[in-house]
Amino acid sequence: MNKKDFFLENNIAHIDYKAVPALRQFINKNGRMLSRKVTGLTAKNQRALSQAIKRARYMGLLPYLEQ
């Protein structure tokens, strides 16, 4: 991961829970969300990302644990 905000660079205003491939790059191999230090996101985008990941998990689009 680079240290620049992925969503600002790609002009993504709304982080959507249905964009599973985009969300997967912010989850490590064990299924945990990556920290803001690692992702380089702004605080606002990190909160939106975590909410989107949680929604995608609840809807069954992303697993809670990787096996």
C-alpha positions in Angstrom: 0.0 0.0 0.0 1.2 3.5 -0.7 0.8 6.2 1.9 -1.6 8.4 -0.2 -5.3 8.4 0.2 -6.6 5.9 -2.4 -10.1 7.5 -2.5 -8.8 11.1 -3.0 -6.4 10.1 -5.7 -9.2 8.3 -7.7 -11.8 10.9 -7.1 -14.2 8.6 -5.2 -16.5 10.7 -3.2 -18.7 7.9 -1.7 -17.2 4.7 -0.4 -19.7 2.1 -1.4 -20.2 -1.2 0.5 -21.0 -3.0 -2.8 -17.6 -2.3 -4.2 -16.1 -5.5 -2.8 -12.8 -5.5 -4.8 -12.0 -2.0 -3.6 -12.8 -2.9 0.0 -10.7 -6.1 -0.2 -7.5 -4.3 -0.6 -8.0 -2.7 2.8 -8.4 -6.1 4.6 -5.4 -8.2 5.5 -5.1 -11.9 4.9 -6.7 -12.7 8.3 -9.8 -10.7 7.5 -8.9 -7.7 9.7 -9.2 -4.1 8.6 -5.9 -2.3 8.0 -5.1 0.7 10.2 -4.9 4.2 9.0 -1.1 4.2 9.4 -0.9 1.4 6.9 -3.5 2.6 4.4 -2.6 6.3 4.4 -6.3 7.4 4.3 -7.6 10.5 5.9 -9.5 10.1 9.1 -12.8 10.8 7.4 -12.2 8.2 4.7 -10.9 5.7 7.2 -14.2 6.0 9.1 -16.3 5.7 5.9 -14.2 2.7 4.9 -14.7 0.9 8.2 -18.4 1.5 8.0 -18.5 0.2 4.4 -16.6 -2.9 5.4 -18.9 -3.6 8.3 -21.9 -3.2 6.1 -20.5 -5.5 3.5 -19.8 -8.1 6.1 -23.3 -7.8 7.5 -24.8 -8.2 4.0 -22.6 -11.3 3.4 -20.5 -9.7 0.6 -17.3 -9.9 2.7 -16.3 -12.6 5.2 -15.7 -11.9 8.8 -12.7 -14.2 8.9 -10.5 -15.5 6.1 -9.6 -19.2 6.3 
